[in-house]
Amino acid sequence: MSFLDKAKDMLDKHDDKVDQLLEKAGDEVDRRTGGKHSAHIDRAVDEAQKRTGQGDTVR
């Protein structure tokens, strides 16, 4: 099993935690940019959450 396979397996097993981390990271980026790009950041976080594990588990 390659490193990437192991990483994908871990993301699948811990999808809820990965989604939470992505949400927190998006909030921090939004804070640092002064909220000027909130819609773009939210869309990027949503897309990242869809592509990890089983999909978006945080709402």
N, C-alpha and C positions, 0 to 999 in steps of 0.2 A: 504494500500500500504506500503510495507516494505521499509526500507532505501535503499536496493540494487535496488529495482524497481525505486525508485525516482532518484537514481544516474544514472541508465541506461537511464531513460527518459531525464534527463538533458544532458547527453552525446549525445543522439540522436538529441536534439534540438539545440545544440551548437557544432556540429561536426567540423565546420570550425575552430572555436576557439581552440578546443581540438587538432586538427591536427597542428595548428600553435604552440601551446605550446609544443607539442611533438617534433616538428622540432627544436625549440629553445633549448629545453633540450638536444637533440642529438648533436646540435652544441656546446653546452657548455661542454658536456662530451668529445667530440672530441677535443676541445681546451685544456682541462685539461689533456688529455692523450697524447698530442703532435701530434695528427693525426696518431698515430701508429695503430689504430684500426678502421679507417674510414669506411671501407667496412662493418665491423661487426655492427658498430653503425648505419649506414644507413639502413642496413637490419632490424635491430631491430626496428628502428623508422617506417619503412614501414609496418612491421607486426603489430605494435601497432596501427598505423593509420587505418589499415584494420579492426581491431577488435573494433574500437570505432565508434559509430554512423553508418553512411551509407558508410563509407570507406574513402579512401585517397582523400582529397579535396585539398591538398597543393602540388604543384609541381613547 
